[in-house]
Structures are given as structure tokens and as C-alpha cells.
Amino acid sequence: MEIQENAVYTREECQELLKVSQSTVMRLIKKGIIRSAKVGKQYRIMGKELIRVVSPELEDKVGKIYNKGRHWLHKGIDE
């Protein structure tokens, strides 16, 4: 599936396109990495936002947020 710049995607579609978990998509939205609009109880994301997120400039920032969340989760389990 190809990301269309002017298409509007749901959270589930973004999850599928980016090949990440639901919690990762929500974390990226809540941290402001992926800009979205909330319509009712659902998020809508523009295709150009997804293209921006997979660009090399943001890759490191996204990775750091992901690892920080992973570290927090595992820290709680290990203790």
C-alpha cells in the first residue's frame, strides 16, 4: 500500500502503513510526532504527515521516544 499525500487515514490505517503497534501510533500522536485531528473519538491523519514521519530527519527522534517508552515499560516489570 502506498501513502497518498492528500489522503486522510485512520489510526488503524496508519498502524498498517507504518507497520507499528497501536500503542506506538498513539504514543507518536500524543507526543506530537504525528500531527492529527480528533474527529469524535477517532483520529484522522493526513498522508503528508505519515510521509514526514518516515523521513530520515525524524527517524532518530521517533526512535528515542520509542526506546524511552520501552525502557519505562520494562523498568516497571523488572521492579
Secondary structure, 3 states (H helix, E strand, C coil): CCCCCCCEEEHHHHHHHHCCCHHHHHHHHHCCCCCCEEECCEEEEEHHHHHHHCCHHHHHHHHHHHHHHHHHHHHHHHC
